C-alpha cells in the first residue's frame, strides 16, 4: 500500500502534481528536492553552499516524516545546475552522508538553480 509523505519542514508541492515522497513498505521514494525554503517556497541565496545544504535539509525532513534517516538512503540522483562545482558540492554532501555512501548518479543541467536531488531509502529494522 502506498503512503503519501508530506511535511511542512520541506519544500511544498503547492499546486504541482507530485508528492514529497511515497512510502511503500519500508522503502521511501523522495521526489526531486531543490533549495527552496519550506515556508516561502523561495530560494534565498545563490551560493552552492546554501543551495546544497537547503536541498539536503529538505530531503532529510521528508525522510524523517517517513520514519527514515539519511543513513537509510541507498540511491540518489543529483542534478547540478550551470556553474555548480562538483568538488565543492561533494564537500557539502559529505556533511550528510558517510561511508558506505549511497549509490549515486550526478549530472549537469540548466535549471535556474544549482542543486536538485531525489532519493530512495530503505528503512532497516533498528535495535535502538
Secondary structure as the mmCIF struct_conf table of DSSP 4:
data_model
#
loop_
_struct_conf.conf_type_id
_struct_conf.id
_struct_conf.beg_label_comp_id
_struct_conf.beg_label_asym_id
_struct_conf.beg_label_seq_id
_struct_conf.end_label_comp_id
_struct_conf.end_label_asym_id
_struct_conf.end_label_seq_id
STRN STRN1 UNK A 2 UNK A 5
TURN_TY1_P TURN_TY1_P1 UNK A 8 UNK A 9
BEND BEND1 UNK A 10 UNK A 10
TURN_TY1_P TURN_TY1_P2 UNK A 14 UNK A 15
BEND BEND2 UNK A 16 UNK A 17
BEND BEND3 UNK A 20 UNK A 20
STRN STRN2 UNK A 21 UNK A 24
TURN_TY1_P TURN_TY1_P3 UNK A 25 UNK A 26
STRN STRN3 UNK A 27 UNK A 34
BEND BEND4 UNK A 35 UNK A 35
TURN_TY1_P TURN_TY1_P4 UNK A 38 UNK A 40
BEND BEND5 UNK A 47 UNK A 47
HELX_RH_AL_P HELX_RH_AL_P1 UNK A 48 UNK A 65
TURN_TY1_P TURN_TY1_P5 UNK A 66 UNK A 67
HELX_RH_3T_P HELX_RH_3T_P1 UNK A 70 UNK A 72
STRN STRN4 UNK A 73 UNK A 81
TURN_TY1_P TURN_TY1_P6 UNK A 82 UNK A 83
HELX_RH_AL_P HELX_RH_AL_P2 UNK A 86 UNK A 93
TURN_TY1_P TURN_TY1_P7 UNK A 94 UNK A 96
BEND BEND6 UNK A 99 UNK A 100
HELX_LH_PP_P HELX_LH_PP_P1 UNK A 101 UNK A 102
STRN STRN5 UNK A 103 UNK A 109
BEND BEND7 UNK A 111 UNK A 114
STRN STRN6 UNK A 115 UNK A 122
HELX_LH_PP_P HELX_LH_PP_P2 UNK A 123 UNK A 125
#
